[in-house]
């Protein structure tokens, strides 16, 4: 039974990340070890041929040309040579690989996925299109890896998953929603690893800062926001506190990650106390300023006087507190 198609995204699910990490030893051992572990079924050529011809003409064309080798050519099992165009025999070979892998991804062990979701991965990029150099890897995993080394690829996803399943799935859902809406810049930023974030941060447009904060998992300061009339509204009005969040981002990327988390959680705790009426807005803004000034990487836009005036202008004093 084949799964629902993967529709164009290049982000790993939590299950795929866990499969990747569990398969680390095999993946680092190289192609022969990966193939040995991935091939759990012995499929005959006749069975693979029947499966291939069960697909539509358009789908067969996609199957036989996956892992495009325009410059090297495609392997033709019938003639044992490379051809300028992929033959039906190559399509049958891909189907045989797919069934031998029990319809699962060679890198993550997850599946089953539709055969149309797979790409032929050439173990040695310059090793040519040959059965000994071919594996099937699900599209989003293979596209995400791109030119990364295997150990670098695994390390990147280990770091991304290190905050746990709940935080990971929140990030994943946010990224998928942005992708569905065609928000390319948001998807790009949410998908960056730390090295890419460090490079991109200095040139990131202000309107996209919120995606940088979300990427590192530190964006929402308040459980809800209050209007001047004291009405609770959904959302954290994070734009009013960009000096805090950009300081956290700078500290996280260029300084001490633990201090970044300390600043974020200190301010979040203060925000919670403020919106629930336990401290007044003057104490709230003083607490935020003190937290910001703990950092050696204070956001460039931070000016205590202006920041204080802005926060007081956008909040109000609780009448029962003095």
N, C-alpha and C positions, 0 to 999 in steps of 0.2 A: 504494500500500500504506500503510495507516494504522498508526501505532505503537501500543504498549501505552498504555492510558489513564493519565493523571496522576491520582493519587488524593488530592486535597485539600490537598496541601502548598503553601506559598507561597515556597519557596526556590529560587533559580536553580541549575541544574547548572553545572559548570565550562564545558561547551560553550556553554550559554546566555550566561554572562557574557562569554566570549570573543567570541561573536557580537554581543552588545550593544556591547562596546567597539569592535569592528571597524566597526560601523554608526554610530558616534557622529556623524560629520559629517552624515550623512543625517538622523538623528534630530533633531539640533539645527536643521536647516534647516526642519523643519516638515512638516505633513501632506501637501502635494502631493508633496514630494520623497520622503517615505516611501512613499506609494502608488505612485509611479512606479517605485521600486526594487523594491517588494514584488510588483507585478503583472508576472509573467514569462510568464504563459499567457493566451491569449485564448479564454475559454470561452463557448460559445453559451448562450442561455437554455434551449434545448431540452435540452442536455447537463446543465445544472444542475438542470433540472426532473426529469429521469430519475434523477439522483443523489439528489435530495431524496426522491422517492417510493420509492427503494430501501430507505429506513430504516423502522423500525417506527413505529407511531403515537406511542408515548411519546417516541422519539428525535426525531421531527419536531417535536413540541411544544417540546422543549428547544432545537432548532436555531432555530426561528422567534422565540423570545422572548429569545434571548441579547442582552445589552445593554439590559436592561429600561428602558423609558422610561414609567413609570406616569403621570408628570405631563405629559409632552410628547406622548406617543403614539408608536406605531410607524409607520414609513414603509411604505406599501403601493404597490409599483411598478405594480400593475394600475390603481389609481385616481389615482396621483400625489398622494395626500393622506396625512395621518396618521390612524390609527385607534386606538380605545381598546384593541383587542386585536390581537395580531400575527396576520397572515393567512398563508395558505400562500404567497402571492406573496413576502412578506418572507422566509420560510424558503428559498425558491428563490434569492432575492437573496443570502442569507448563503452558500448553497452555491456560488453563482457566484463570490463573493468568495474563498471557501476554495479553489476550484479555480484561480482566477486567481492566487492567491498560491502555487500549486504545493504547497498543503497545509502551508506553512511560516509561521512566526511573523513578522509585519511588523516587530517590534522587534529580534529576535535573528537572524532568517534561519535558525533551526534548525528541524528537522522531518524527515520529516513526523510530525504528530500527528493523532490522531483529531479529527474535526470537533467532537465533544462536549467536547474539551479547550479549545476556543476561546471567547473572549468578544468581542463587538463592542465595540471601543474607539472612543469618540467623540472625535475629535481636539480639537475645541473642546467642553469639557464642557457649555456652554450653547448649542451650535450646532445642536442638534436631531438627530433621527434621519433622516439623509438620506445617500444613497450617497457624496456628496462629503465627508461628515464621518465616514465609517466605515472602520475597519480591523479585521482580525482579529488578536488578540494571544493567545498561549497563556495559559491560566488562571493558572498560578503566577506568570508574569512580570507580567501585568496586575494581579493582586491584590497583589503585592508593591509595585508602584509606588504604588498608591492615589492619594493627592493630591499626591505628590511632583512637583516640577518635573522636566523631563526631564534638565537638567544635574545637578541634585541626585541624581536616581536613578542616573545613570551614574557620578557621582563616588563614590557609596556603594559600588557594586559593584566599581569599580576599586580602592578601598581594601581591600575584603574580599579581593580576588584578588591583592593585591600581594605576599603571602608565597609565591606559587607554587602550582602545581597539587597537589603532594603535601599541603601543609598545608591547602589549600582542601578537597580531597576528604576529608581526615580530619575536618574540621569538618562538612562536608556529611553524611557517613555518621553521625556522632554525632547530628546534628540529626534525620536521618531515623529513626534507631533510637528516639530519644525520642518522635518523633511517632507511630510505630507502637505504642508502649507507652502512648500517651495521656498522656505527661508534658508537660502544657501549659506549666507554668512553665519547664521546661528548654528547650523549643522557643522560647518567647518570649525568654528571655535569650540563647540562642545566636544568635537572629536579629537582635538589637539592633545598631544602628550605634553609633559612639562617642558621639555626642551623646545618644542614648537611654541608653547605659550610664552616662554621667556623671550623668544625671538620676536614674537608678534606683539607682545604687550606694549612696547614703546610706540608702535604705529597704529594701534587699534583705535578706531574712531570712537568718540565718547558714547555714541548711541549704542555701541555694541559692548560696552563695559559689563553690562549685566550678564552677558553670556560668559564672560571671563570669570565672573564671580560664581556663576552656576557650575562652570567646569570644575572648579576646585571644591565644590560642595559647600560654599559659604556665601549665601546670597540673601536669605530671608532673615531680617533682624527681628521682626515683630510677628506675633501670631495673628494679629489683625491690626487695623489702623483705626484711629478715631478722628471724626470730623470735629470742627470747632464747636458743634452742638453736643459733642459727646456720643455720637452715634457710631457704633462699631461697624466697620466695613471690612470685607475680605481683602487680603493683600497686605504687604508689609511696607508700602510706600518707600521702597528702597532707594529710589532716586533722590530723596531728600537727604540721604546719609551716604552719598557716594564717597565722601572723604574717608569715612570709616572703612567701607568695603574696598576701596582702592588701596588703602594702607594695608589692609589684611592681604590683598592680592600681592602687593609689592613685597611684603614680608615673607609670604609663602614662597614666592618664586625666587627671590634674591637674598633672603635672610634666613630666619629660623622658623620652620614650619610649626613647631610647638608654640612659639610665641604668637604666630599668626592665629592659630586656633584659640589660644588663650584670650587674645584681644576680641575675636569674634564672639566667643561664648560669654565673655564678660559683658560686652555691649548687649548681646541678646538677652542675657539675664536682666540687665537694667531696663531694656525695652519692655520686657514682660512685666516688671514691677511697675513701670510707668503706666502702661495701658490699663493695668488693673487697679490703678489708683493708690499704690503704696508709696510712691515718691512723686514729687512735683517735677515739672519740666525743667526747672533751674538745676535741680540735682541730677536730673537725667542728662542734660547737656554737659555738665561738669564731669560726670562719669565718663561720657564718651570722649571728651577732650583728653582726660587723663589716660584712657586706654590707647588712644591714637598716639600719644606722646611717649608711650613705652617703646615704640618702634624706632629703629634706625633707618626705616625706609618709608617715612611718612609721605602720603600722596602729595604730589606737587601742587594740587589745587587747595590744600588745607591751609587755612588762615583762621586761627582760633577765634578772633573777634567776629569775622564774617560768618564763620560756621555757627557760632553761638547765636548770633542774630537771626540766622536763617531758621535754626531749629526752634527758637522761641517764637518766631513769626508763624511757623507751621504747626505749633502745638499750643496748648493752653494750660493754665494753672488749675490744679484741682482746688475747688473752693474750700474743701474741708481740711486742706493741708496748708501750713504756713512755713 
